[in-house]
Amino acid sequence: MKQIESVWTPKISKLSNSEVSRWVRHLENWFNSEIEKFENGEVAGSTILVAYLASQALPDKRNVDWAGIIQEHLMLDGKALAYSEIYGQKLYKFDDQWQQFNVNSAYACWFIHFNEGLEVGKFVDQIAKKRQAGGLYFDQDTSPTTYRHRMKSEIAMSTAMSLDVLTQSDALPDSLRKESLAALVDPLAMPVLNYLSYEYFRSRAVFSLDPTLLDRQRIETLLTKCAQEIEFGWSDFVMSEKTNDYMGTATRVSRDKNIHSPLLGSMASWLMDHTCPEIMSESKSRLEKYVTHLGKPQSDIPAFKMRDLQFDFGSSVSGIELISATYLTSA
Amino acid sequence: MGVSYGRVNILSFLEEANGKVTGQVLTDAKIRWYEAEYDWVPEGDLIKIWKTSSPNNFFYMPQSIPLDFAMTAFFGLYSGDGSKGVDDRADPSRIRPNISFSQRERTLVKFALNCFETIFPVGVNFSFTLGEDSAYFMAGEGLERLRDYYLAKGELSWSTPKQLIDVRPRLDAADNRYLAETRQGIAGTSEEHLAFYYQHKSAMEEILATEKAADLESAGITLGANLKAVASLRRPFKKGAREMGRSSRSDELQMTGVGPAGELFLKIMHSIESSLAGDNAVSDFGLITWEAIPSSLGVDLDTKEFFQSSSWGQINSSRPNVEPDSPGWLLGRYPASSEVKLRAKVKLNLLWAYVSGLYLAEGSTPKSELFTMFTGPLRSPSLGFTSSEGTSIELLLRVLQSIFDKDKVVTSWKVKVGNQYFPELVVIGMKNAVPMLRGGNSGDGKLRTMEVSLAVKQWALEVASADLPGESLLSSVYGDRFSHVEPTGAGVARIDVTASAALCRWFFPLMMLCVFQELVDDPRTGFQL
């Protein structure tokens, strides 16, 4: 059975009809809703990638003209756009700022074309141009923020996606490969941070260049830390360790609660394969419990709250979360 | 005292509620409760009040306080700039209210002082505190002031740095915490900075206290036994100032003698706000009573006549051209400004008064310009408001809609998120399969990642409508004018609303009229500037 793997998800293969769980039904509803939006021209690089991944997992065959949707809504001057014009209208006075040519949109278009056996050259070129001095890949053109103020998770994600494209397309000369690897493992360029997703993407990037340079200790520390504050699964960071960027002192977080995430669970499942036997065993045991929890009818995918306010601060259930929940509970 | 439209009925409230005061406060997305039990005894027109648990710690209030425009505006002002209290150490879900008021603008300070003296007429001492980061005195203007101070005293070797051990032989817990903190990008060590602080503390305090006293005198506030000016120096770079010479000033009006009054004062403020928000003539337990439903009380204003003849209705000594438009509407234009559509008749009611006070506290407009605009230019007109509480935004929008074309009231709105919550924004991005792309050189511009902004928008719409009986105006009328999330500052996520700048020249005179009409006859000369 064909399997596909992106940096966002573990290997996905088509589910059989007998594997239809509650999460699969949610994923199907989400997928159908997204396809409807695509019909109306409301497309983003992020949404089309996740919809494509969903289509590869959902049991029923889906005939979608992915390349056609991309061509019609996400291409401009031969490059992949982050947002279609219709999508860009969802924010007021965003004007033409929706015309962003980002790493994640180039990755999305490359991934779909690559797995559909279509020509990918223009996306590989677009990604190659995102290389910055020092060997990392990120959207300096879209976001001119200085390196010091950029979210390091952004750099890790963008570099992981870029290297996935370039290594699979055999488009990364050895000298550039070495420079990128040096940056990824350099503690100044890519500092040691206690964010699970950051380490996941950084490690994926390192793994694509030289698996022997994975920092096992770092991974083990994070898998333990990010399991501390929640009953099931993993959080992305340790709430109680938040510090003020400026003073390095602890911030007041007593009213903030951490959340688990199936996406983080699937990231953890990749990371734990690169740990010592003891941590691997502990982590796999925790993963099993998490899967059991996700399998219960009343379990949910939570969103953050802003202190005492009851409303969801940001997303709870999303396409990539549903894919992760589906993958975890059917694996 | 102006026309009274209602009353704060303190004595009857205490009797009706058996002295029990309890309620909730929502500030900075924190919900905290408060509670107090009072005893009291009438003494003439006043009431002597104390907490049951502490009979020797009492304060006085009038049996009832008239609510005119000024007093109503004061509670709006306090709602914005006033302290609500601190977390109870044993129970962070509980707030221990205190009464103090943060405001630098001297006319507003005087206004607040007058109102406090009406509410607490006896036995209260006021201190006006000028707080500053001592980093201000390390370079630039602050260093020059320090030099002038020492030279005037003949102390020529003042600038020779002393060792921390000499100026502060015994460090306390706060000193040790300071030394343990790191401060990125600042020359010198924490030890050197702390030594500077202690070496020059007395001098810095005297400089600031003298400045504050002069400032207050110029506003007609005469210091004395129960009115003092004091300085409060923060250790260098502790909060706000991140460079030597930079100022991070905070001014407060603090009171002693009203410690136990915190819960009762909060209750009064909330009851006024809720009665206006709900348009109720009577609040809970009759604490607030209005002559009629609040929206019907006030002054009927002929807009054209106001802007063409009232001493309050002018900007920079010039008046606008105002012509009839469609029935019930006018078109007005100030010189060198855009045309604005406004209602021919406006009811300046108590909601106007409350919101005027609130806007004076929390609005984006520089306060000093509001007092000079009648005879001088309005240099950078802007009409914006930031809050993490939906009710405040709703009340402002209601007032603006009562005079302006609703389409012009909100040009756009956004959500600002402080760096404490950046990790959450990253996870939100990740849940949408995107990295968080910041904007601007320092990363505090418009977030480039649409998915994250859209994900937070729904939260903001729900916050805007929370505690309201129906959907908020921000959600129902302006929901589609959400522009972006802006990662900036340090604190909790808050909604930032921007109205058309052209409305400033019309709204501000009315706002100032609502607050100060009973205190100042002519705004061109009546504010001590």
Interface residues (C-beta under 8 A of the other chain):
Chain A: W8 A44 S46 L49 V50 A82 Y83 Y87 G88 K90 L91 Y92 K93 F94 Q97 W98 Q100 N102 V103 N104 F138 D139 T142 S143 P144 T145 T146 H149 R150 M151 S153 E154 M157 S158 Y195 S197 D236 F237 K242 N244 D245 Y246 M247 G248 T249 T251 V253 S254 R255 I259 S261 L263 F304 M306 R307 D308 L309 F311 D312 F313 G314 S315 S318 G319 I320 E321
Chain B: L26 D28 A29 K30 I31 P92 R177 E181 T182 R183 Q184 R242 S412 N419 Q420 Y421 F422 P423 E424 L425 V426 V427 I428 M430 K431 N432 A433 V434 P435 M436 L437 R438 G439 G440 N441 S442 G443 G445 K446 R448 M450 E451 V452 S453 L454 A455 V456 Q458 W459 E462 V463 A466 D480 R481 F482 S483 H484 A490 V492 A493
